[in-house]
Amino acid sequence: MARILLSEDDAALARGLVALLEQNGYDVEAVTTGHAALAHQAAGSYAAMLLDLGLPDVSGYEVLKRMRAAGSRCPVLILTARNALNDRVRGRRAQAGV
């Protein structure tokens, strides 16, 4: 079973995503802060990460930047309501799927 790390601070959205992913056979760990995302990602092995940009302590961009600096090659899909071109470019430069 593939493990996915979900980093999302909106409780209702996180519950829905966890339920959907688990119904489709994924093992999901959900965290609500950037620091927790970094700690879980460093300590675990994940097939992918779903990353919210608007985390309360550390932005999703910063989480991704730190992951890549530490050598993580974990695929990351950014979750955001932002749709401006500069947000998509910034995500690509941080090596994420946006």
N, C-alpha and C positions, 0 to 999 in steps of 0.2 A: 504494500500500500504506500503510495507516494505521500510524503509529508510536505505540507505547505505552511509557511509562516504568514499569518495575516496581521498586519499592523494597522489598526483602525480605531480611532478614539470615539466614534459615534456608536454607542452601544447597540442601538436598534439595527443599524446597517451591519455591524459585525455579527450579530446573532443570525441575521438573514444569510449572510455570506457563508458563515460556518455551517449552517444547516444545509444550504445548497451544495456546498463542496463535500460535506460528509455523505449526503444522499448519493453523490456521484463517486463514492469510493475513496475519497481523500482523507488523510489523517491531518487535522488542522489544529495548529496552536495559534491562539489569538492573543495579541498584546495591545495595549492602548497608548504606549509612549514610545518615543524614539529611542530612549535609553534601553528600554526593555527589548525593543526590536534588535538593537545592536548586540545586547547580551545573549539573547536567544540564538541569533544568527551565528555568533561566534562559537557558541557551545554546541550547536546542533548541526545536523545535516539535513538540508531541505532540498526538495526537488525544485521549488520555486518560492517566491515571496510576493505577496500582494501588499503594496506600500502606499499608505495615505500620505499626501504631501502636507496636510494641515495638522500635524501632531502637536500636542500642547507644549512639549519641552524642546524637542529638536525637530527641525523641519525634515520632511521626507527626503528632500534634496541632500541635506547634510548627512542623513543616515546612509543614503546610497553612496555619497562621496567617501564616507569613512569605511564602508564595506569594501569598496573597490580599492581604496588605499591599503587596506589590510590584506588584499589579494583574493577576496571572495569573487567567485565567478557564478554565484547563484543567480539564475534568471530572476529578474524583477519586473513586475507589472505595476505601473503607477496607477493608483486610484485617485481621481480628483474631479472636481466640478469645474476646474479651471480649463478653459479651452483656447486661450490666447496663443498665438503662434510662438511667442517668446517662451511660454511655459513648455510647449512641446519641444522646442529646440533645446532648452535647458535640460529637460529629461533625457533627450538623446545624447547630449554631451556627457551626461552622468552615466551613460551606458545602460539605460532602461528601455523597456518597451512601453511606449505611451500611446 
